[in-house]
Amino acid sequence: AQTTEVATSTVGVRGQTSLDLGAGAPVSLHGLVGYRRAYGEVVPKALLSFGAGPGFLTAGTPISRDALVAQAGLDVRVGRATTLGVAYTGQVGERTQDHAVKGNFTYRF
């Protein structure tokens, strides 16, 4: 077993606000824009072998050392304890991009 770890730091602006659109369903908006820096080895590598055979080195997709990160989301409270939401998260670097859209359902009891 092997573990690969990369330390990162992010600096930027994060904001959140709540709105009441009058329909009885409060809306929460949140977002983040920032700069992320990765430290150390940014190319994941592993020394592998099949059984007792000779070892070989394999490398994964490089992580961008510098990247722009962004997040934006919307949550709607549809009941006293129920919230529905959708959010975008992404990062764009010199060599790589990562984008995702996520939905969530939260029930608090």
Backbone as JSON, one array per atom type, in Angstrom:
{
  "sequence": "AQTTEVATSTVGVRGQTSLDLGAGAPVSLHGLVGYRRAYGEVVPKALLSFGAGPGFLTAGTPISRDALVAQAGLDVRVGRATTLGVAYTGQVGERTQDHAVKGNFTYRF",
  "N": [[0.84, -1.18, 0.0], [0.41, 2.25, -0.71], [0.62, 5.75, -0.05], [-0.15, 8.89, -1.32], [0.41, 12.23, -0.82], [-0.47, 15.65, -1.11], [0.22, 18.87, -0.23], [-1.77, 21.78, 0.03], [-2.61, 25.26, -0.34], [-5.08, 27.78, -0.09], [-6.17, 30.94, -1.1], [-8.5, 33.53, -1.06], [-11.79, 34.85, -1.77], [-14.75, 34.43, 0.01], [-18.25, 34.2, 0.14], [-21.6, 34.58, 1.48], [-25.11, 34.76, 1.45], [-28.49, 35.34, 2.48], [-31.77, 35.19, 1.17], [-35.16, 36.27, 1.06], [-37.67, 35.43, -0.84], [-40.35, 35.82, -0.68], [-42.09, 33.73, -1.18], [-42.27, 31.99, 0.86], [-40.14, 30.29, 1.03], [-37.09, 30.42, 2.04], [-33.99, 31.42, 0.54], [-30.63, 30.57, 0.12], [-27.57, 31.81, -0.92], [-24.28, 31.06, -1.96], [-20.74, 31.45, -2.47], [-17.38, 31.18, -3.83], [-14.22, 32.38, -4.8], [-10.93, 31.85, -5.67], [-7.32, 31.4, -5.33], [-5.3, 28.63, -5.68], [-2.5, 26.91, -4.43], [-0.25, 24.29, -4.9], [2.01, 22.21, -3.12], [5.19, 20.54, -3.05], [5.6, 17.24, -4.44], [3.97, 17.06, -7.44], [3.27, 15.22, -9.31], [1.76, 12.25, -9.21], [3.21, 9.18, -8.33], [3.91, 5.66, -8.49], [5.53, 2.72, -7.42], [5.28, -0.38, -8.7], [4.52, -3.95, -8.93], [3.98, -7.2, -10.37], [3.17, -9.75, -8.47], [6.04, -11.59, -7.66], [7.53, -10.56, -9.65], [9.53, -8.31, -11.76], [9.82, -4.87, -10.73], [8.01, -1.88, -11.66], [7.62, 1.56, -12.62], [4.92, 3.75, -12.37], [3.09, 6.61, -13.41], [0.73, 9.14, -12.53], [-1.88, 11.48, -13.54], [-0.67, 14.75, -13.71], [-0.93, 17.18, -11.1], [-2.0, 20.49, -11.19], [0.24, 23.02, -10.27], [-0.44, 25.67, -9.72], [-3.65, 27.08, -9.5], [-6.89, 28.32, -10.41], [-9.68, 28.5, -8.38], [-13.17, 27.92, -7.98], [-16.44, 28.24, -6.63], [-19.96, 27.94, -6.49], [-23.23, 28.2, -5.24], [-26.68, 27.32, -4.5], [-29.2, 27.13, -2.16], [-32.37, 26.04, -1.15], [-34.8, 26.34, 1.26], [-37.25, 24.16, 1.76], [-38.94, 23.19, 3.64], [-39.51, 23.02, 7.23], [-37.39, 21.48, 8.19], [-36.11, 20.69, 5.92], [-34.01, 20.93, 3.1], [-33.18, 21.77, -0.23], [-30.64, 21.75, -2.71], [-28.23, 23.03, -5.1], [-25.0, 23.0, -6.54], [-21.98, 24.32, -7.95], [-18.64, 23.42, -8.5], [-15.23, 23.99, -9.18], [-11.93, 23.86, -10.66], [-9.26, 25.38, -12.36], [-6.31, 24.93, -13.98], [-2.95, 25.27, -15.34], [-2.42, 22.92, -16.79], [-4.54, 21.2, -16.26], [-8.08, 20.66, -15.7], [-10.96, 20.69, -13.6], [-14.28, 20.07, -13.1], [-17.5, 20.2, -11.58], [-20.93, 19.55, -10.93], [-23.2, 19.5, -8.36], [-25.94, 18.09, -6.61], [-28.04, 18.39, -3.72], [-29.86, 17.03, -0.95], [-31.14, 17.74, 2.11], [-32.15, 16.68, 5.25], [-32.94, 17.57, 8.4], [-33.06, 16.31, 11.67]],
  "CA": [[0.0, 0.0, 0.0], [1.12, 3.52, -0.76], [-0.18, 6.95, 0.1], [0.43, 10.09, -1.92], [-0.2, 13.42, -0.23], [-0.05, 16.94, -1.66], [-0.24, 19.99, 0.59], [-2.25, 22.93, -0.75], [-3.16, 26.42, 0.38], [-6.01, 28.54, -0.92], [-6.47, 32.29, -0.64], [-9.53, 34.08, -1.91], [-12.94, 35.51, -1.18], [-15.92, 33.56, 0.17], [-19.4, 34.98, 0.57], [-22.87, 33.9, 1.62], [-26.22, 35.64, 1.8], [-29.82, 34.71, 2.49], [-32.82, 36.02, 0.57], [-36.53, 35.81, 1.25], [-38.35, 35.8, -2.07], [-41.76, 36.02, -0.41], [-42.88, 32.52, -1.44], [-42.18, 31.13, 2.04], [-38.99, 29.39, 0.89], [-35.84, 31.19, 2.08], [-32.95, 31.0, -0.38], [-29.27, 30.88, 0.55], [-26.59, 31.82, -2.0], [-22.9, 31.07, -1.46], [-19.74, 31.36, -3.53], [-15.96, 31.32, -3.5], [-13.26, 32.52, -5.88], [-9.63, 31.9, -5.03], [-6.1, 30.9, -5.93], [-4.8, 27.47, -4.94], [-1.1, 26.57, -4.68], [0.12, 22.95, -4.45], [3.42, 22.13, -2.72], [5.77, 19.2, -3.08], [5.53, 16.45, -5.68], [2.64, 17.21, -8.03], [3.04, 14.09, -10.23], [1.66, 11.04, -8.4], [3.98, 8.05, -8.85], [3.85, 4.45, -7.68], [6.38, 1.61, -7.83], [4.4, -1.54, -8.65], [5.01, -5.2, -9.51], [3.02, -8.3, -10.4], [3.74, -10.83, -7.68], [7.48, -11.47, -7.38], [8.17, -10.1, -10.88], [10.27, -7.05, -11.67], [9.03, -3.68, -10.43], [7.93, -0.83, -12.68], [7.14, 2.83, -12.11], [3.79, 4.31, -13.11], [2.8, 7.98, -12.99], [-0.64, 9.57, -12.77], [-2.07, 12.8, -14.13], [-0.08, 15.79, -12.86], [-1.77, 18.18, -10.46], [-1.48, 21.83, -11.47], [0.82, 23.66, -9.1], [-1.22, 26.88, -9.5], [-4.98, 26.91, -10.09], [-8.01, 29.17, -10.03], [-10.76, 27.68, -7.87], [-14.44, 28.63, -7.9], [-17.61, 27.51, -6.15], [-21.19, 28.73, -6.42], [-24.32, 27.31, -4.88], [-27.99, 27.83, -4.16], [-29.96, 26.23, -1.3], [-33.74, 26.49, -0.9], [-35.44, 25.63, 2.37], [-38.61, 23.82, 1.32], [-39.7, 22.8, 4.83], [-38.82, 23.4, 8.47], [-36.15, 20.72, 8.36], [-35.73, 20.14, 4.61], [-33.35, 21.86, 2.18], [-32.72, 21.29, -1.54], [-29.61, 22.65, -3.2], [-27.41, 22.7, -6.25], [-23.75, 23.74, -6.42], [-20.91, 24.11, -8.92], [-17.29, 23.56, -7.98], [-14.27, 23.75, -10.24], [-10.61, 24.44, -10.61], [-8.63, 25.45, -13.68], [-4.88, 25.16, -13.9], [-2.24, 25.36, -16.61], [-2.5, 21.66, -17.53], [-5.7, 20.39, -15.93], [-9.32, 21.29, -15.29], [-11.86, 19.81, -12.88], [-15.57, 20.74, -12.95], [-18.54, 19.32, -11.06], [-22.2, 20.1, -10.47], [-23.71, 18.57, -7.35], [-27.23, 18.38, -6.01], [-28.13, 17.83, -2.38], [-31.11, 16.99, -0.2], [-30.81, 17.67, 3.52], [-33.25, 16.6, 6.21], [-32.4, 17.64, 9.76], [-34.0, 15.82, 12.67]],
  "C": [[0.88, 1.24, 0.0], [0.14, 4.65, -0.59], [0.56, 8.1, -0.53], [-0.32, 11.28, -1.36], [0.38, 14.66, -0.87], [-0.63, 18.02, -0.76], [-0.67, 21.13, -0.32], [-2.63, 24.06, 0.19], [-4.01, 27.2, -0.61], [-6.23, 29.89, -0.28], [-7.5, 32.87, -1.61], [-10.63, 34.75, -1.13], [-14.1, 34.53, -1.15], [-17.06, 34.43, 0.68], [-20.65, 34.13, 0.65], [-23.91, 34.92, 2.01], [-27.51, 34.85, 1.76], [-30.83, 35.7, 1.93], [-34.17, 35.43, 0.93], [-37.32, 36.32, 0.05], [-39.86, 35.93, -1.91], [-42.63, 34.8, -0.65], [-42.83, 31.55, -0.25], [-41.04, 30.14, 1.98], [-37.71, 30.22, 0.88], [-34.76, 30.56, 1.2], [-31.6, 31.44, 0.17], [-28.34, 30.76, -0.65], [-25.2, 31.84, -1.4], [-21.94, 30.9, -2.64], [-18.34, 31.57, -3.02], [-15.19, 31.48, -4.8], [-11.9, 32.65, -5.22], [-8.51, 31.35, -5.89], [-5.59, 29.76, -5.06], [-3.37, 27.15, -5.39], [-0.84, 25.18, -4.1], [1.62, 22.91, -4.18], [3.9, 20.69, -2.82], [5.63, 18.55, -4.45], [4.11, 16.5, -6.24], [2.34, 16.15, -9.1], [2.96, 12.83, -9.37], [2.37, 9.87, -9.08], [3.83, 6.86, -7.92], [4.78, 3.4, -8.27], [5.56, 0.34, -7.61], [5.11, -2.78, -9.18], [3.88, -6.21, -9.51], [3.66, -9.48, -9.68], [5.2, -10.58, -7.37], [8.24, -10.99, -8.61], [8.9, -8.78, -10.69], [9.33, -5.87, -11.44], [9.03, -2.7, -11.6], [7.29, 0.4, -12.06], [5.99, 3.31, -12.99], [3.49, 5.7, -12.54], [1.38, 8.35, -13.38], [-0.68, 10.94, -13.43], [-1.5, 13.86, -13.19], [-1.14, 16.74, -12.3], [-1.17, 19.54, -10.78], [-0.96, 22.47, -10.19], [0.04, 24.93, -8.73], [-2.57, 26.72, -10.19], [-5.94, 27.97, -9.57], [-9.12, 28.25, -9.56], [-12.02, 28.54, -7.74], [-15.53, 27.69, -7.4], [-18.79, 28.47, -6.15], [-22.33, 27.78, -6.11], [-25.58, 28.05, -4.47], [-28.71, 26.76, -3.35], [-31.33, 26.85, -1.04], [-34.31, 25.66, 0.23], [-36.9, 25.4, 2.0], [-39.5, 23.36, 2.47], [-38.92, 23.21, 6.05], [-37.48, 22.73, 8.62], [-35.6, 20.2, 7.04], [-35.16, 21.23, 3.71], [-32.96, 21.13, 0.9], [-31.69, 22.27, -2.06], [-28.91, 22.12, -4.43], [-26.15, 23.57, -6.15], [-22.8, 23.36, -7.55], [-19.59, 24.26, -8.17], [-16.31, 23.24, -9.1], [-12.92, 24.35, -9.95], [-9.97, 24.33, -11.99], [-7.17, 25.8, -13.47], [-4.27, 25.21, -15.29], [-2.44, 24.1, -17.45], [-3.78, 20.87, -17.3], [-6.9, 21.25, -15.57], [-10.18, 20.24, -14.58], [-13.15, 20.58, -12.62], [-16.59, 19.74, -12.44], [-19.78, 20.14, -10.71], [-22.8, 19.06, -9.54], [-25.07, 19.04, -6.86], [-27.26, 17.79, -4.61], [-29.55, 17.95, -1.83], [-30.72, 16.81, 1.26], [-32.08, 17.64, 4.35], [-32.65, 16.56, 7.6], [-33.46, 17.19, 10.75], [-33.35, 15.83, 14.04]]
}
